[in-house]
């Protein structure tokens, strides 16, 4: 099996907050360490904008993919069974479409290889 070669950009390419689509799957890629050697990747579904009237505007809601696939939605979620992440529009630099999340993991793999080599 061979994975196609590609040039990786030296910068991240997160999704643009205004281009998020409700019901679409996105991937959160963050790192547990400052050297960006320990990735944490999670799968989220974009649930929508400003779903809680108590919050100010520009709040984006993401739901864990497992509960979304079970049919749970923000308005019907109970305390158990669903996890939601709320982010301000300007704080979504860790959400990616699949291919760009994969690029972040590939860059991490190269860093790890360089560190151990």
SULMODA-V13973 format. One line per field, one symbol per residue. ss: DSSP state (a for helix, b for strand, c for the rest). psi: psi as a letter, one per 30 degrees, with the letter a starting at -180 (. if undefined). A space follows every 50 residues. Layout:
ss=???
psi=???
This chain:
ss=ccccccccccccccccaaacccccbbbbbbbcccccccbbbbbbbbbbbc ccccccccbbbbbbaaaaaccccaaacccccccbbbbbaaacccbbcaaa aaaaaaaaaaaaaaaac
psi=kkkkklkkkfllilkkefgkkkfkklkkjlkflffhfjkjklklkjfakh fjfflllgkkkkkkeeeeffgklefgkafkfkkkkkklefhgfgklleee eeeeeeeeeeeeeeef.
